[in-house]
Amino acid sequence: MLKKRDLHDCHELFELMAHPEVFPFVRHKAHSYDEFVFITKQTIEAEEQGELISRTILDEWGAPIGTINLFDIQDGAGFLGTWLGKPYHGKGYNNVAKDAFFQELFYELNLETIFMRIRKVNIRSIKAAEKLPYVVKANETRQAIYEQLNANEDIYDLYEIPKDQYTLYLKRNAAHEEETVQLLEA
């Protein structure tokens, strides 16, 4: 489902990123294939230096379909950035990728908080974030960060995924699945 970024997937990812319904919401925009390769090289180098974490999202056949990243890592926290190619919207890949990424971030790399800045005009992403039981809208609780994000213009809503909230969600989900299995076996 996820793999470290590499240059082999650049052609497919560039084509998917260039779609007009995807491109406006990509953090590191590339206007040409060569620029995309250059940005990917920079991303790989930045990860080696501990500045970010970036993964390629794969479909069930191993084809690259988008990226998921943690940017601006500082004090056990960072900002999530993810995009999927248009043909893969609404098919469940985003949630599966986030679960795998969050597992790595929280339990392998020991991060404590994942922030999401979502453009207020990106209604689809806001609705998706607010459906997740472990996501907290943080415009007021993390007001200093919220104000920093919107210093020049009121563009973003701020969301937070605390490790403890995510862990509680996983435990509740596991308990619910166990109850379901017990009911089915009875």
Summary of the structure (lengths in Angstrom):
residues: 186
radius of gyration: 17.3
end to end distance: 34.3
largest distance: 59.9
contacts: 511
relative contact order: 0.11
helix: 47%
strand: 24%
